[in-house]
Amino acid sequence: MAANHIVAAKSTAEKKCQNSDYGNTFLEGLNKMRFAQKHCDFVLEVDGELIKVHKVALEIASPYFAAMFETDMKEKKEGNVKLKDVSVNVVKTLVEYVYTGTITFTEDNVEELLITSDLFQIDWVKKECENFLESIMNSSNCFRIWRFADMPSCKSLRDVAHIYILTHFDDLFESEGLLLLAFEEIKELITDDHLLVRSEDNVYKTVLNWVKYDQNNRKVHLVELMSYIRLPLISLPFLRNNISTEPLLKEDLKCYKLLLDAAIYQLTPVNERKCVPGRVPSKKIPEFYNENFHVFVLGGDEPRDYFYPQPNRCKVYDFSRRELVSIANMNSRGSSSSAIALNGTIYSVGGKEPSRNLTTAERYDPINNRWNYIASMMCPRENFAICTHNDSIYAIGGRQDPTVERYSPAINKWEWGVRVPKYGDQYHAAALADNNIYCFVDNSWFCFDPREGRWHKSNDTTHKGYFNKLVSYDHTLFSIGERECKFLDVRVKRWKSMPPISKRRGFSAMVAADNIYVLGGTRDSEYETSVERYNIRNNEWTIVDSMEIVPRSAGVVVIDGCFNLN
């Protein structure tokens, strides 16, 4: 019987390899051929200079040249193209990129590189040009970039520059770049609903500076530009001392009418302003107009503090991004410290420890993210009022203490001020309105006139204000409490009722972006996460946000504009 023979098939070894350096080696070889002018089959002529290249390299890198070589255009037949309105150095830089994949951007060449790469449809280079311009954007070049990018293919870059200008307008309205804008450009900026300014005063200054820069030719635009300013919201002292005395405006009847309406609006009590026809802002105000600010939340207590008390914690809430982040803790671990902002700097003053009240004071260094001690007060204080006036911080009263101290950052020193006529057991609150300091002491309230150097007790007993938060806006004090809310026009000196907030206690209140905000506290023993906003013009409260746990009885301070949270 014949044996069965099985022949196994031989297996073939296989391995696929990738030369990771092949692409670079290929480009290096092709570039050497370009330098040696080997097999170059096309010429770029720029300003009389001839740049020899390989058509295949241009066709791969640039759809512009690919389309040229795929048709019967004369350039393909003649083997050269004459490029106009481009720089020879920029074309050489792009050719270098085609052969090497690398390119160097500078402030001097990036704009021409962007235009030329856009022409040649080299998208990666164009995008990197835009990224570079965005990375170097600052107050000295933002207007130039904004105007340069005013073309359909650069919409995203122009949008970035536009947003930069709107959000940094307070630092830009006196810059030369703004003065050089055309009428339609200045109009586009000041009518944008997302324009962020600390005060409408700066929009007025912008218009006047721009007109006066070329008065003979620009005066014709004055009335229209003035109509875009929210004149009724300009501060009355600025309206009276600066705007109403401006010769350019006094000469024009239409401008004069705008000023008259604004003055009447300012003189109308806050709660009645919404009813005044024709005296509302001249442009649309979005719901979150000007919410480019940050709220520093200092101290207070949270639910977990029962086991791990942390009275020196600090957080920052970015209203524009709806973001709450932690920053460096304060040095002092005392509770019930008072928080205040002066000229953009955050201060925490006083407070208490279990066995004593504190004299300590410190300020926040945002660059290094740390708190530094400053001079201590002369008197230990807790449950005291704090406010600012004329570049100074006033610490007023405290439990069983009628004394007042004034801190000057310029000399880092506390000095005694004029004593309050009454000391309080439990409650002090203070706010600045019409250049005077108004202060609640338990159930009485007083006014301090710095020019006279003395306190005056109010005869109005219709509002006690006990344990209410006291804030100010324009000529008006607002007393925000759990049980009632009232406001006082200090020129009339009579408290009036306003809508109440939702039921909460231990909350914090502040004024920002022409509104009053209330956050934190507790409701029925539960920590409150909602943020309420009182629209001063519309005389109504609305819930605008819900955020992480905000400490109860925390100090809150508002800082306008941009702040780096990283």
C-alpha angles and dihedrals in degrees: 000000000000117000118245112242119203116193113203117215114245115246118229118219114230134187128172114209132191121206100217091194096048095096093052092045091050092050092046090053093047091048091051089053089052092052090047089045091233116163092348106161104176138051131209111205115202123169090340093308119120120220113191117211144157116263092217091058093050092045093053095046101038129044086196092065093035089061090047093053095044093059134058094256115153091242090064092050095045094043095230143074129206110221118205132194093020132106119249091220091053092049090050090050091052092046088052088053092050090056100037109023091230131105137173121221124203133175087251099053106027098088094050090044090053093050094046096043087050089052092049090042093234092154100183093056092045091052092048089051089055092047091051093050090049091051094053096040112131142147093283099052107025095095092048091050091046092053094040091054093053094118131097095251092055100048095124092052092048090050090054092049091045092053091046091055093046094049095043097039094122088063095043109044093092096043123117091234090065093047090057094056121114121245094259090050096051088045091051091055102045093045094051110114090217095059106131117209132154089223137010084231087082093056089054091049089051093054095045094046091049094049094046092050088073101007099169094056100032103043089088089069096050099096094047093048092046089054089060093056117094090234095169089064096052112109113265095233090053091045091050100039102034114018102038091051095050108118094211091059097041090058093058120071094202091053090047090054090053091051092048092053090049093050092050090049091052092049092051114095112259097246092052099048096090089062095055108102117224094010100094124105112292096229132050114276112210120221094257097034113169096356089149096127142103129227118214110210110200126190123324126129134281131195094266091052090087087078102021110028113199108176093163097060119128131199135177124214118203106206095193092055097030088231130145118197136170123244132185116311120246117259095235115072093199118124129229095035117164120242126209139164123219122181092340095311123116120225133187116198136186126331133152144276123203093272105026148021118247137239094189123122131182141174133216122249105204095187094061095024096234142112121243126198118242129190113312123240118257092234128044110240143185130164088027132140124248134190141145133246130172097348093313135105119227121206106195127196125309134193108337090346126111096178125118129208129193122206122205113197090197091068098019092233140129119219132185117263133193112299121244111249091236135037122217136217102209118000142047129162132168140185137173121241130162091355092301130107115235118197137185115210108188102302098344130078133209139188124219117203107199090200092059094034095223143097125247122202116223120237092207107104097169092103125042097183091201110178091349123138112248121210133159138217125180107318093340137095119206121202108198117192143161093248103031143002124210138171133209127204098211091211090060097033097210125120117230132188124256132183114291126242121241113279110283138127135204090034129149126232135194142161120243136154093003092305139092117239127199121192141162127016129107137285118199089345091306121114111252118231101178124102117217124201126200113208102214094199095048096037095226141116123227134174106243105172148006117218142174119287109304114201118257115245092010126158113246128199128181124219118187126221130009126352126176109237095182 
